């Protein structure tokens, strides 16, 4: 299944739609319970912080036509999890500076097929992101290859099963396209050959106009015959030129697809090599395990902040209530995101990490107005700037 991600300026009613703050006639209400939501802060609050930071950093107000907050609709699968989307968000920040602060998974939109009467779900997620460049205070500037990178990241984080299944599927799709293009190319070549053969045959004798002269003898009418041939050749030449241009386009498309196919074959080969190394090299296995646990810690931190935001008045004054709430958060993440609960158990064996997580749940997180350096064993954390995870 293909995925895509496309960012546009956020809409005024984005939060109303994304968080289902009112009923819409195009959704199935009985499926709304399957939706999932996460937010770090409201759009209006983030925009105020962006404007303030821009003034502090650049000495100027944010331009009136700037789009500092943008929203993407991402095509997902039935089993796409919030963790997958947090992983994608982290990749977008690391590689493109895009900081996602709201996520909504929608599984209640779609349509009924008119012929089969079957429900066709429109599975997607909304990612609302801060588009500010923290170095300049202005909005991020991306080029075409950056948008291509976004698609790569989305496919990597959402479109693949564990292992190489995603790459294999994409490779098969590309090779199928190549096959179809080659078939179209062959058909075009045959068409051009046929037209060329017609031009050299006697098929155009019917264009010759003969008329009786004064003595009743049939003679060729040069004016009418020349006009017929001229019209016929103009039509055939135009068709030949059109087909030749199509031929060039098809050749270029096939070349591009073949290049993409080779890249995917290389990617699959690299993944197979990586899997082999994982099975034989304990150091590499330990590194990959650390990366995975770091991603679980990341989604756990975000979930803790979200729970505090949703339930600010919940009594967290004693250790038992904190442990109970943390246990519920971890079990929900485990169930919803297919994370082995043993991963959480292992994380909480690290005393410093456990203390940091319970502190986050009990104290409500970090005050972004007072940047602080957070040190967590086995997980590098940069200095926190507003909204940065």
C-alpha positions as CSV (number, residue, x, y, z in Angstrom):
1,X,0.0,0.0,0.0
2,X,1.4,3.4,-1.0
3,X,1.8,6.3,1.4
4,X,2.3,10.0,0.9
5,X,2.8,13.1,2.9
6,X,1.9,16.6,1.8
7,X,2.2,19.7,3.9
8,X,0.0,22.8,3.4
9,X,-0.9,25.9,5.4
10,X,-2.9,24.9,8.5
11,X,-6.6,25.7,8.3
12,X,-8.5,27.8,10.8
13,X,-10.7,24.9,11.8
14,X,-8.0,22.3,11.8
15,X,-8.3,21.4,15.5
16,X,-12.1,21.2,15.3
17,X,-11.8,18.7,12.4
18,X,-8.8,16.8,13.6
19,X,-9.9,16.3,17.3
20,X,-13.5,15.8,16.4
21,X,-14.7,18.7,18.4
22,X,-18.0,18.7,16.5
23,X,-19.9,16.1,14.4
24,X,-19.4,15.9,10.7
25,X,-21.8,14.4,8.2
26,X,-19.1,12.6,6.2
27,X,-17.8,10.4,9.1
28,X,-19.1,7.1,10.5
29,X,-19.8,7.9,14.2
30,X,-19.5,4.3,15.3
31,X,-15.9,4.2,14.0
32,X,-14.8,7.5,15.7
33,X,-13.8,5.5,18.8
34,X,-10.9,4.0,16.7
35,X,-9.4,7.4,16.1
36,X,-6.3,8.4,18.2
37,X,-5.1,11.9,19.2
38,X,-2.0,13.5,20.6
39,X,-1.0,17.1,21.0
40,X,1.8,19.0,22.7
41,X,0.0,22.3,22.6
42,X,-2.7,24.3,20.8
43,X,-2.0,25.9,17.4
44,X,-2.8,29.4,18.7
45,X,-0.3,29.0,21.6
46,X,2.4,27.7,19.2
47,X,1.9,30.6,16.8
48,X,2.4,33.1,19.6
49,X,5.6,31.4,20.6
50,X,6.8,31.4,17.0
51,X,6.1,35.1,16.6
52,X,7.9,35.9,19.9
53,X,10.9,33.8,19.0
54,X,11.1,35.4,15.5
55,X,11.2,38.8,17.0
56,X,13.9,37.8,19.5
57,X,16.0,36.0,17.0
58,X,15.8,38.3,13.9
59,X,14.7,41.6,15.5
60,X,11.8,41.7,13.1
61,X,8.2,40.6,13.2
62,X,7.2,37.4,11.4
63,X,6.1,38.3,7.8
64,X,2.3,38.5,7.4
65,X,2.4,36.1,4.5
66,X,4.5,33.5,6.3
67,X,3.1,30.0,7.0
68,X,4.8,29.1,10.3
69,X,2.4,26.3,11.1
70,X,1.5,23.7,8.4
71,X,-0.5,20.5,8.3
72,X,0.1,17.3,6.4
73,X,-2.4,14.5,5.6
74,X,-0.5,11.2,5.6
75,X,-1.9,8.1,4.1
76,X,-1.7,5.2,6.6
77,X,-2.5,1.5,6.9
78,X,-5.0,-0.1,9.3
79,X,-2.2,-1.1,11.6
80,X,-0.3,2.2,11.6
81,X,0.3,3.2,15.2
82,X,0.8,6.5,17.0
83,X,4.4,5.3,17.7
84,X,5.0,5.0,13.9
85,X,3.8,8.6,13.5
86,X,6.0,9.8,16.4
87,X,8.9,8.0,14.7
88,X,8.1,9.8,11.5
89,X,7.8,13.1,13.4
90,X,11.2,12.5,14.9
91,X,12.8,11.8,11.5
92,X,11.2,15.0,10.1
93,X,12.7,17.0,12.8
94,X,16.1,15.4,12.7
95,X,16.5,15.6,8.9
96,X,14.4,18.6,7.9
97,X,13.8,20.7,11.0
98,X,10.0,20.1,10.9
99,X,8.6,19.8,14.4
100,X,5.3,18.1,14.7
101,X,3.2,19.1,17.8
102,X,-0.2,17.6,17.0
103,X,-1.2,14.2,15.5
104,X,-4.6,12.8,14.8
105,X,-5.3,9.4,13.4
106,X,-8.6,9.2,11.5
107,X,-10.3,5.8,10.8
108,X,-13.9,7.0,10.6
109,X,-13.8,8.7,7.1
110,X,-14.4,7.0,3.8
111,X,-17.2,6.2,1.4
112,X,-19.6,3.5,0.4
113,X,-18.9,1.9,-3.0
114,X,-22.0,2.5,-5.2
115,X,-21.7,-0.9,-7.0
116,X,-20.5,-3.3,-4.3
117,X,-22.1,-1.4,-1.4
118,X,-18.8,-2.0,0.4
119,X,-17.2,0.5,2.9
120,X,-14.0,2.0,1.5
121,X,-12.1,3.6,4.4
122,X,-10.0,6.6,3.9
123,X,-7.3,5.8,6.5
124,X,-5.1,8.8,7.2
125,X,-3.4,10.9,9.8
126,X,-3.1,14.7,10.3
127,X,0.3,16.0,11.3
128,X,0.4,19.7,12.4
129,X,3.9,21.0,12.4
130,X,6.0,24.1,13.5
131,X,7.7,25.3,10.3
132,X,10.1,27.8,12.0
133,X,13.8,27.7,11.5
134,X,15.3,27.8,15.0
135,X,18.6,29.2,13.6
136,X,17.0,32.3,11.9
137,X,13.6,32.6,13.5
138,X,12.1,32.7,10.0
139,X,10.2,29.9,8.3
140,X,12.0,26.9,7.0
141,X,13.1,27.0,3.4
142,X,12.9,23.6,1.5
143,X,13.8,22.7,-2.0
144,X,12.3,20.0,-4.2
145,X,14.6,17.3,-3.0
146,X,13.6,18.0,0.6
147,X,9.9,17.2,-0.3
148,X,11.1,14.1,-2.0
149,X,12.9,13.2,1.2
150,X,9.6,13.6,3.1
151,X,8.1,10.9,0.9
152,X,11.1,8.7,1.6
153,X,10.7,9.2,5.3
154,X,7.0,8.5,5.3
155,X,7.5,5.3,3.3
156,X,10.3,4.2,5.6
157,X,8.4,4.8,8.8
158,X,4.9,3.9,7.7
159,X,4.9,1.9,4.5
160,X,7.2,-1.0,5.5
161,X,6.5,-4.1,7.5
162,X,9.4,-5.3,9.7
163,X,12.4,-6.4,7.6
164,X,12.4,-5.9,3.8
165,X,8.7,-6.4,3.0
166,X,8.1,-2.7,2.2
167,X,11.1,-2.4,-0.1
168,X,10.1,-5.7,-1.9
169,X,6.6,-4.4,-2.4
170,X,7.8,-1.1,-3.8
171,X,10.3,-2.9,-6.1
172,X,7.6,-5.1,-7.5
173,X,5.4,-2.0,-8.2
174,X,8.3,-0.3,-10.0
175,X,9.1,-3.4,-12.1
176,X,5.4,-3.7,-13.0
177,X,5.5,-0.1,-14.1
178,X,8.6,-0.8,-16.2
179,X,6.8,-3.7,-17.8
180,X,3.8,-1.6,-18.7
181,X,5.9,1.2,-20.1
182,X,7.9,-1.2,-22.2
183,X,4.6,-2.7,-23.6
184,X,3.4,0.8,-24.4
185,X,6.7,1.6,-26.0
186,X,6.6,-1.5,-28.2
187,X,3.0,-0.7,-29.3
188,X,4.2,2.8,-30.3
189,X,7.1,1.4,-32.3
190,X,4.8,-0.9,-34.1
191,X,2.4,1.9,-34.9
192,X,5.2,4.1,-36.3
193,X,6.5,1.2,-38.4
194,X,3.0,0.6,-39.8
195,X,2.6,4.2,-40.7
196,X,6.0,4.4,-42.4
197,X,5.2,1.2,-44.3
198,X,1.9,2.8,-45.5
199,X,3.8,5.8,-46.8
200,X,5.9,3.6,-49.0
201,X,3.1,1.4,-50.3
202,X,0.6,2.0,-53.1
203,X,-2.1,2.5,-50.6
204,X,-2.4,6.2,-51.5
205,X,-3.3,5.6,-55.2
206,X,-6.9,6.4,-54.3
207,X,-5.7,10.0,-53.7
208,X,-5.0,10.4,-57.4
209,X,-7.9,12.2,-59.1
210,X,-8.5,11.4,-62.7
211,X,-11.0,13.3,-64.9
212,X,-11.9,13.1,-68.6
213,X,-10.5,15.8,-70.8
214,X,-12.1,17.5,-73.8
215,X,-11.7,14.4,-75.8
216,X,-13.1,12.1,-73.1
217,X,-9.7,10.6,-72.1
218,X,-9.0,10.2,-68.4
219,X,-6.2,12.4,-67.2
220,X,-4.8,13.2,-63.7
221,X,-6.1,16.4,-62.3
222,X,-2.8,17.8,-60.9
223,X,-4.3,20.4,-58.7
224,X,-6.8,18.2,-56.9
225,X,-4.3,15.3,-56.7
226,X,-1.5,17.5,-55.3
227,X,-4.0,18.9,-52.7
228,X,-5.0,15.4,-51.6
229,X,-1.4,14.2,-51.2
230,X,-0.5,17.4,-49.3
231,X,-3.3,16.9,-46.8
232,X,-2.6,13.3,-46.4
233,X,1.1,13.8,-45.8
234,X,0.5,16.7,-43.4
235,X,-1.8,14.4,-41.3
236,X,0.7,11.5,-41.3
237,X,3.7,13.7,-40.6
238,X,1.8,15.3,-37.6
239,X,0.9,11.8,-36.3
240,X,4.5,10.6,-36.8
241,X,5.9,13.6,-34.9
242,X,3.4,13.0,-32.1
243,X,4.2,9.3,-31.8
244,X,8.0,10.1,-32.0
245,X,7.6,12.6,-29.1
246,X,5.6,10.0,-27.1
247,X,8.4,7.5,-27.9
248,X,11.0,9.8,-26.4
249,X,8.8,10.3,-23.3
250,X,8.3,6.6,-22.8
251,X,12.1,6.0,-23.2
252,X,12.8,8.6,-20.5
253,X,10.2,7.1,-18.2
254,X,11.6,3.6,-18.6
255,X,15.1,4.9,-17.9
256,X,13.9,6.6,-14.7
257,X,12.0,3.6,-13.5
258,X,14.9,1.3,-14.2
259,X,17.1,3.6,-12.1
260,X,14.6,3.5,-9.3
261,X,14.4,-0.3,-9.6
262,X,18.2,-0.6,-9.2
263,X,18.1,1.7,-6.2
264,X,15.5,-0.5,-4.5
265,X,17.4,-3.7,-5.3
266,X,20.4,-2.1,-3.6
267,X,18.3,-1.1,-0.7
268,X,17.0,-4.7,-0.3
269,X,20.5,-6.1,-0.5
270,X,21.7,-3.7,2.2
271,X,18.7,-4.6,4.4
272,X,19.5,-8.3,4.0
273,X,23.1,-7.7,4.9
274,X,22.0,-5.6,7.9
275,X,19.8,-8.5,9.1
276,X,22.6,-10.9,8.7
277,X,24.9,-8.7,10.7
278,X,22.3,-8.3,13.4
279,X,22.2,-12.1,13.8
280,X,25.9,-12.5,14.0
281,X,27.4,-9.3,15.5
282,X,26.4,-8.6,19.2
283,X,27.6,-5.0,19.1
284,X,25.4,-4.2,16.1
285,X,22.5,-5.9,17.7
286,X,23.0,-3.9,20.9
287,X,23.1,-0.6,18.9
288,X,19.8,-1.4,17.1
289,X,18.2,-2.4,20.4
290,X,19.3,0.9,21.9
291,X,17.8,2.8,19.0
292,X,14.5,1.0,19.4
293,X,14.4,1.6,23.2
294,X,15.2,5.3,22.6
295,X,12.2,5.5,20.2
296,X,10.0,3.9,22.9
297,X,11.3,6.4,25.5
298,X,10.5,9.2,23.1
299,X,6.9,8.1,22.5
300,X,6.4,7.5,26.2
301,X,7.6,11.0,27.1
302,X,5.2,12.5,24.5
303,X,2.3,10.4,25.9
304,X,3.1,11.4,29.4
305,X,2.9,15.1,28.4
306,X,-0.3,14.5,26.6
307,X,-1.9,12.8,29.6
308,X,-0.9,15.6,31.9
309,X,-2.4,18.1,29.4
310,X,-5.7,16.2,29.3
311,X,-5.9,15.6,33.0
312,X,-4.1,18.4,34.8
313,X,-6.1,18.1,37.9
314,X,-5.5,14.3,38.4
315,X,-4.1,13.6,41.9
316,X,-0.5,12.6,41.5
317,X,0.6,13.5,45.0
318,X,1.7,10.0,46.0
319,X,3.9,7.3,44.5
320,X,1.0,4.8,44.2
321,X,-1.1,7.1,42.0
322,X,2.0,7.9,39.9
323,X,2.8,4.2,39.4
324,X,-0.8,3.3,38.6
325,X,-1.0,6.1,36.0
326,X,2.4,5.3,34.5
327,X,1.4,1.6,34.3
328,X,-1.8,2.5,32.4
329,X,0.1,4.7,30.0
330,X,2.6,2.0,29.3
331,X,0.0,-0.7,28.8
332,X,-2.0,1.5,26.4
333,X,1.1,2.2,24.4
334,X,2.0,-1.4,24.3
335,X,-1.5,-2.4,23.1
336,X,-2.0,0.4,20.6
337,X,1.5,0.4,19.2
338,X,2.5,-3.3,19.2
339,X,5.3,-2.6,21.6
340,X,6.3,-5.5,23.8
341,X,5.6,-4.7,27.4
342,X,9.0,-6.1,28.2
343,X,10.5,-3.0,26.5
344,X,8.9,-0.8,29.1
345,X,10.0,-3.1,31.9
346,X,13.6,-2.9,30.6
347,X,13.4,0.9,30.4
348,X,12.3,1.2,34.0
349,X,15.2,-0.9,35.2
350,X,17.4,2.2,34.4
351,X,17.1,4.2,37.6
352,X,17.9,7.6,36.1
353,X,15.5,7.1,33.1
354,X,12.7,5.9,35.4
355,X,13.3,8.9,37.7
356,X,13.1,11.3,34.7
357,X,9.9,9.8,33.5
358,X,8.2,9.8,36.8
359,X,9.3,13.4,37.4
360,X,7.8,14.3,34.0
361,X,4.5,12.7,34.9
362,X,4.4,14.2,38.4
363,X,5.8,17.7,37.6
364,X,4.1,18.2,34.2
365,X,7.2,18.4,32.1
366,X,9.7,21.1,31.4
367,X,9.1,24.8,31.5
368,X,10.1,25.9,28.0
369,X,10.6,29.5,29.1
370,X,13.6,28.3,31.1
371,X,15.6,26.1,28.7
372,X,17.3,23.3,30.6
373,X,19.8,20.5,29.8
374,X,18.2,17.1,30.4
375,X,20.6,14.2,30.7
376,X,19.2,10.7,30.3
377,X,21.5,7.7,30.3
378,X,21.8,5.9,27.0
379,X,19.8,8.7,25.3
380,X,21.3,11.9,24.0
381,X,19.1,14.9,24.5
382,X,19.8,18.3,23.1
383,X,19.1,21.6,24.9
384,X,15.3,22.1,24.8
385,X,14.0,25.0,22.8
386,X,10.2,25.7,22.9
387,X,8.2,22.7,21.7
388,X,11.3,20.6,21.0
389,X,11.1,17.0,21.8
